[in-house]
C-alpha cells in the first residue's frame, strides 16, 4: 500500500497517484448517491403535484427539496475536500454552509410539525431542534480533534 494517499502522513514526499482500488470505490459512491436523489426528486414532484392548490405546502416541498439538494452537494464537496482535494479554509467554509443548511432544514421541519401539535408539544419540538442545532454547532466548530491529539 505504498502508493496510497495517507491523510495522517505529513512527510515531505508529495502524495502519490491514487490507488487503483479507489477509482471503482468513487464510482460506486457516485452511483449509490444517484438513486436516493432520484427518489427524492420523484417524491418531491409527486407531493408538489398533489399539493399544487396549497401554496404553503408547495413552498415547504420546494424549500425542503432545494435545501436537501444543496446539503447533499455541499456534503459531497466536503468529503472530496477532506480527501485532500481542498484547503483548510474551504473545509471550514463548507462546514459552516453544511451547518446552516441543516439548521434551516431542521427549522422548516420543526415549523411544519409544530403546527399540527398542541402548543406544549410544539414547544418541545422547537427545544429539541434548537438543542440539536446548538449541539451541531459545538461539534463542528468548537470541538476540534486536532486540538486533543496535540495534548
C-alpha positions as CSV (number, residue, x, y, z in Angstrom):
1,X,0.0,0.0,0.0
2,X,2.9,2.3,-0.6
3,X,1.2,4.2,-3.4
4,X,-2.0,5.1,-1.4
5,X,-2.5,8.6,-0.2
6,X,-2.4,8.8,3.6
7,X,-4.1,11.7,5.4
8,X,-2.1,11.3,8.5
9,X,1.2,11.3,6.6
10,X,2.6,14.8,6.7
11,X,6.1,14.0,5.4
12,X,7.9,15.9,2.7
13,X,7.0,13.4,0.0
14,X,4.3,14.6,-2.4
15,X,1.3,12.3,-2.4
16,X,1.4,9.5,-5.0
17,X,-1.2,8.7,-7.6
18,X,-4.5,7.4,-6.3
19,X,-4.6,3.7,-5.7
20,X,-6.4,1.8,-8.5
21,X,-8.9,0.4,-6.0
22,X,-10.0,4.0,-5.1
23,X,-11.5,4.7,-8.6
24,X,-14.2,2.0,-8.5
25,X,-15.0,2.9,-4.9
26,X,-15.5,6.5,-6.0
27,X,-17.7,5.4,-9.0
28,X,-19.7,3.2,-6.7
29,X,-20.2,6.1,-4.2
30,X,-21.5,8.2,-7.1
31,X,-24.0,5.5,-8.2
32,X,-25.1,5.0,-4.7
33,X,-25.8,8.7,-4.3
34,X,-27.8,8.9,-7.6
35,X,-30.6,6.6,-6.6
36,X,-31.6,8.4,-3.4
37,X,-31.6,11.7,-5.3
38,X,-33.8,10.2,-8.0
39,X,-36.2,9.0,-5.3
40,X,-36.1,12.4,-3.6
41,X,-36.8,14.1,-6.9
42,X,-39.7,11.8,-7.7
43,X,-41.2,12.2,-4.3
44,X,-40.9,16.0,-4.4
45,X,-42.6,16.0,-7.8
46,X,-45.5,13.8,-6.7
47,X,-46.1,15.7,-3.5
48,X,-45.7,19.0,-5.3
49,X,-48.3,18.0,-7.9
50,X,-50.6,16.7,-5.2
51,X,-50.3,19.9,-3.2
52,X,-50.4,22.4,-6.1
53,X,-53.5,24.1,-4.7
54,X,-51.9,24.7,-1.3
55,X,-49.2,27.4,-1.8
56,X,-47.7,27.0,1.7
57,X,-47.4,23.2,1.4
58,X,-45.9,23.6,-2.1
59,X,-43.4,26.2,-0.7
60,X,-42.5,23.7,2.0
61,X,-41.8,21.0,-0.5
62,X,-39.8,23.3,-2.7
63,X,-37.8,24.6,0.3
64,X,-37.1,21.1,1.6
65,X,-36.1,19.7,-1.8
66,X,-33.8,22.6,-2.6
67,X,-32.3,22.6,0.8
68,X,-31.6,18.8,0.7
69,X,-30.1,19.1,-2.8
70,X,-27.8,21.9,-1.6
71,X,-26.9,19.9,1.5
72,X,-26.0,16.8,-0.5
73,X,-23.9,18.8,-2.9
74,X,-22.0,20.5,-0.1
75,X,-21.5,17.2,1.7
76,X,-20.0,15.7,-1.4
77,X,-17.7,18.7,-1.8
78,X,-16.7,18.5,1.9
79,X,-15.9,14.7,1.5
80,X,-13.7,15.5,-1.5
81,X,-12.0,18.4,0.3
82,X,-11.4,16.1,3.3
83,X,-9.7,13.6,1.0
84,X,-7.1,16.1,0.1
85,X,-8.7,18.0,-2.8
86,X,-9.3,21.2,-0.8
87,X,-7.7,23.6,1.6
88,X,-8.4,24.0,5.3
89,X,-10.2,27.3,4.5
90,X,-12.5,25.5,2.0
91,X,-13.3,22.8,4.5
92,X,-14.1,25.4,7.2
93,X,-16.4,27.3,4.9
94,X,-18.1,24.1,3.7
95,X,-18.7,23.1,7.4
96,X,-20.4,26.4,8.0
97,X,-22.6,26.1,4.9
98,X,-23.5,22.5,5.8
99,X,-24.4,23.5,9.4
100,X,-26.6,26.4,8.1
101,X,-28.4,24.2,5.6
102,X,-29.0,21.5,8.2
103,X,-30.2,24.1,10.7
104,X,-32.6,25.6,8.1
105,X,-34.0,22.2,7.3
106,X,-34.4,21.4,11.0
107,X,-36.3,24.7,11.4
108,X,-38.5,24.0,8.4
109,X,-39.5,20.6,9.7
110,X,-40.0,21.9,13.2
111,X,-42.3,24.6,11.9
112,X,-44.3,22.1,9.9
113,X,-44.6,19.5,12.7
114,X,-45.3,22.0,15.5
115,X,-48.1,23.5,13.5
116,X,-50.2,20.3,13.9
117,X,-49.3,19.5,17.5
118,X,-50.6,21.0,20.7
119,X,-48.7,24.0,22.0
120,X,-46.7,22.2,24.7
121,X,-45.6,19.5,22.2
122,X,-44.8,22.1,19.6
123,X,-42.6,24.0,22.1
124,X,-40.9,20.7,22.9
125,X,-40.2,20.2,19.2
126,X,-38.6,23.6,19.0
127,X,-36.5,23.0,22.1
128,X,-35.2,19.7,20.6
129,X,-34.5,21.3,17.3
130,X,-32.6,24.1,19.0
131,X,-30.6,21.7,21.1
132,X,-29.6,19.7,18.1
133,X,-28.7,22.8,16.2
134,X,-26.5,24.1,19.0
135,X,-25.0,20.7,19.6
136,X,-24.2,20.5,15.9
137,X,-22.5,23.9,16.1
138,X,-20.5,22.9,19.1
139,X,-19.5,19.6,17.5
140,X,-18.5,21.2,14.2
141,X,-16.9,24.4,15.3
142,X,-15.9,24.4,18.9
143,X,-14.5,20.8,19.3
144,X,-11.6,20.1,17.1
145,X,-10.0,16.6,17.1
146,X,-6.6,18.0,16.3
147,X,-6.5,20.0,19.5
148,X,-7.0,16.8,21.5
149,X,-4.3,14.9,19.6
150,X,-1.7,17.5,20.4
151,X,-2.2,17.0,24.2
